[in-house]
Amino acid sequence: MKSAVVCHGDCDGVISAFLYIKHFLRDTYPSNTELIFTQPWRAHIDLKKVPKELGELVMLDIALSRDVVNEVLPLTRKARVIFIDHHISSEEFINDLIRVGAKVIWSKATSTPRLMNDSLKLITNPYEAMLIRVADICEGVEAQDDVSKIADLIKLSIARDPGDTEFLNFLIKSMLRGSNIPSLEEVTKRATVAKWLLNKLLKLMRDRAMLVSDYLITTLTSSESRIYAGLLGIASTEFTKEMKKDVILIREEEGKVVVTVRSSKRNALTLCKLIAERLGGRYGGHVEAASATLSGTALEKVQLGVLEVVKNVRRSVTT
C-alpha cells in the first residue's frame, strides 16, 4: 500500500510537504510515497491521480471546496486520510471529513507549516524552524531580514512556473538534504527571471488599474495571464502594499475567469464569496487574500458582475 501526499504547489505547501515527509514518511519516501502538487481550483481533479493501492492520503495546505470533499469521501473508505490546512474557507467543510473518520487539523494559523509545528508538536532543528518562518513570510507575515530574502527566493522561483513538478520535487529533496537555498543555482536563476516578470506585471497593473469605490480593479487577457501565470497572486499582494488600496485582479484563463482579491480591510473572502454566488463559481482563501473561479463565464460578464458586487458592498457600508 502506498502513501500519497497532495499539497498546494506554493511556498508554504512545499514546506508543509517537506516537514511531513521528514517527520513521518522518511522511511517510505520516495520509494513508497507519491507526491502530488496542485492548486486550489484544480485539487479535485488532481486527487484522481492518487495510487489505486492507497493506504494513506495526506492533504496539506489545500483549501477545501465541495468538489474536493466529494472526491475525498470515497477515499476514506479504503485509506487513512489526514487533512492539515489553515485556509479560513475550509472551515465550512471540515465536519464532512470528520464524520467519515478523517484526521483533521485546521486552524487560522499564519501558515500550514506553523500549524503543523504547533499542533503536531514537531521537534525541529534550526533549519526546519527557519523554513517554518519562511512559510509564515510567504503567507504575509512582515519581515525584513535574511529569512525574508530566502522566502522571496523560494516564492519567486516557484512562481516562475508553478506547474513544473520536477522543480517542486527538487526543492523538497534539497530541503531534506538541508541545502542552503540561496546557494542553489536553479532557485536563484528562476527567481531572477520571475522578479523581472513581476516588475513588468506591476507596471501593467499601474497603467491599467481603474479605481471603483475603494478598490483598484485590473483586467488581464488570456494571453497576459499565460505570460504572468504564477505571479498574479504575488503581484496583487505587492500592488496592494504599493498603492495602499484593496486590489481586484480579473484574469481570463482557458475555460474560466479567475478573480483575485487582496484586502487590507480583511474582506477579500467575503467579496469572493459574493462574486461566486452572483456569477456561479467557487471561492476560497483567507480574509486578506482570496479568489473566485468562474468556469464557462465570459470575461465581460465577470467584469460587470464584479463592478455590481463592489458597488453593492459600498452601498451597504454607507447606508
Summary of the structure (lengths in Angstrom):
residues: 319
radius of gyration: 19.3
end to end distance: 59.4
largest distance: 61.0
contacts: 1095
relative contact order: 0.10
helix: 54%
strand: 20%
